[in-house]
């Protein structure tokens, strides 16, 4: 490489070429359909400006290997197949590493004497070459190279300047393109997340409304009907003017059953002991005892911290009682096992019964199985997970996990 000072004409010509390069980069960045298309367009412009038969981008991979991109100017499959990827590292003393990581500007022509880099030209199979860094700020993308000058004197210092400016500008466009792609993917992810959130909120609204309807239905079909029956019986007793022991006992039984039904509904909405120390375990035990009235025995394993927040305790209690209520109403089970343990930074709940089971894929079509939907939606809203396993005749296993940092 010569060390002569550039003349005023050289500087002016170089300036004009740099302007042409920047205009070309701007134009190609807008017109390019992809990054590879942009590289191909820019490579052609650079080839025309520096009178090169070939222009090629070499990209530095995450594995520190420098490899040529297929999108270039004047290169065919035969030429590309003759090139080999090379290791390129910040501390490397090889030519490629010096260009990429240390901003070396390389220029060689086989007509120069002595030809210091004749081995490079021979390896590439070219008569002359320029290599300049391809970078965006401190990010090292690789290098840009031009091969086989069509001018008798080979590549000039002006050509080096042109290629250098093109490499820097191409680096900025590359980073901009990658940023736009990342932004597009982020928008897509956020759109999907927002869609899922809206669907979740819609489902929770539906579940909440159906839960209110279920509460009202149970209140009407159970407690209120018993109260109505008691009222009618009391009316007959007054009308007939008699209060025999059998009638009074029947009336008392109806009122006791009504009280039990109302207490149970209130308990499931909010158990009184839940806020006290050890209240979650006590509330769960109390709820499981109620299974005895349905002829269902229970086994329970509770290994949970006592210092849980009230919201977390309420979520866990609702999950468990929802699953237990489904066992009670629909399973025809004789036995149920309930466990709550700490696992992977959360509370793992498992409810297993030996009931009739059902086809999981059809659970949305099974009357009364709204509780299973509530289990899933509540777990997802809490940042947890939910799973159900069941087969007709083989019982059911419901599993949920709620993070402790909810």
C-alpha positions, 0 to 999 in steps of 0.5 A: 500500500502506498503512503503518498499524500492524496492530491486535492483532486483525489480528495474531491473525487473521493468526496463525490464518491462517498456522497454517491455511496450514501445516496445509494445506501439510502435508496437501497435501504428503502427499496430493498425487500429484505436485508439480503436484497439490500446487500445485493443492491449495495454490492452492485453499486459498490462494484460499479463505483470502485470498478470491481468485478466482485463485491461480497459481504462476509458476516461474523457469526455468533460462533466467531466464524467469518463466512461469505453471504450469498448475496453479492455482486458478480459472484457465482456458485463456483466462486462462493464454493471456493471460499471457506469460513474462517475463524475471526476473534478479537485477539486474533493476529490473522488478517481477517481478525485485524480487519474486523476487530481492529479496523485494518483497511486491507488493499492488495494488487498482484501487480504491486512489487513486492506483493506482500499479501500474494498468499491472500490473493492466491487463496481467494483466487483473485488478482486484487482485493480490498477489505474494510470493516463492516460495523455499526458503532461498536458492534462488529458485523464482519467485513466488506470486500471487493475483488478483481479491479477492472482498471489497469492499476488495480484498486486505489486509495479512493476505492478504499475510502468508498468501500469503507464508507459503504461498510459503515453505512451498511452496518447502520442499516443492518442494525436498523433493520434488525431493530425494526424486525425485533420491534415487529416481533415484540408488537406481535407478541404483545398483540397475542398477549393482549388478545390472550388477556382479553380472552382471559378477562372475558372468560373470568367475567363469564365464570364469575357471572355463572358462579353467581347464577350457580350460587343463586340456583343453589340458594333457591333450589336448596335453602329457599325451598326448605324455608318455603316448605317449613313456612307451608307446614307452619301455616297448616299447623296454625290453620289446623290449630295443632302442633303435634310432636311429629309435625314440630319435629318435621318442621325442626328438621327442615329448619336445621337442614336450611341452616346447614345449607346456608352455613355451607354456602357462606362457608364456601364464599368465605370461611370464618377461620381463614384469616386466623393463624393456621386458618387455611388448614383448618378451613380445608379440614372443615370443608372435607369433613362436610364430605361425610354427609355425601358418603365420601371418605377423605385423606388429606396431606397439608404441608404448607407455610402459615405465613401466606397472604390472605389473597393467596390463601383465598385463591388456594382455598377456592381452587381446592373447594372447587375441585372438592365440590365437583367430586361431591356433585358429579363423581359418585366417588367413595373416597377422595385424597387431597394434598397441598405441598410446596413445590418449585416456589409455589403451592401444588394442590392435588385432588384425586377421587375414585369416581366414575371419571369422564372424557377430559376433552368433552368436559365443557359439554358436561352439565355442571362442570363449570367449576373445572373452567373456574379452576383453570382460569383462576390458576392462569390469572394467578400466574400458575397452571392447571391440569386434569386427568380423567377417564371414564371408570378410572376416577379423576385427578385435578392438579393446580400450582399457584406461585408463592409470590402471587 
